[in-house]
Amino acid sequence: MTEREPFTAELVLRAYCQGIFPMGHDDGSIYWYSPDPRCIFDLDNFHVTSRLARTIRKGLYEVRVDTCFEDVMWACADRDSTWITEEIVQVYCQLHAYGFAHSVETFFEGQLVGGLYGVSIGGAFMGESMFFRRTDASKVALVHLVQRMKERGFILLDTQYNNKHLASFNSLEIPRSEYLARLKNALALDCKFV
């Protein structure tokens, strides 16, 4: 990526395939990142607490996929400080139209109350952001995402950076070199998210 290269859906896809992702900044600029260590989920060791499992069993939330992608992005951006700029939303909506970006959404009484979005290439899903307006709404979406990935043969769920929320699901930090090797294996697969 060069500084002069326009920010496009094609550029973002090329970057993901090299283990790089974009983030917007307050000044309107977009910067590129490839952290070391990198945070992922090992799908076979993904942990769901018994409390969350009970919430899922109750069926409180309806889970949908790709029904309101842009709404999910704007909901993820609705916070005091965000890296999801208008330009990021435009490009990721293009990725969605091309079949690469997807959202998992949770609804309560017909209202969007949680969800997440990311980019799917081969057997990899690069999780970008999540939001909730009701307790556990984003967590239910994440559990659904992992189940969907496992059912469809995906092998890599990239979460970029670790945090307390992700750690509760047994997230894993690995060296960048290991991430790139896992990414290469995942990109060689032909998995379909939808």
Helices and strands as residue ranges (DSSP letters): H 9-16, E 21-24, E 30-33, E 38-41, G 43-45, H 50-58, E 62-65, H 69-77, H 86-97, E 101-108, E 111-121, E 124-132, H 137-151, E 156-160, H 164-167, E 172-174, H 176-187
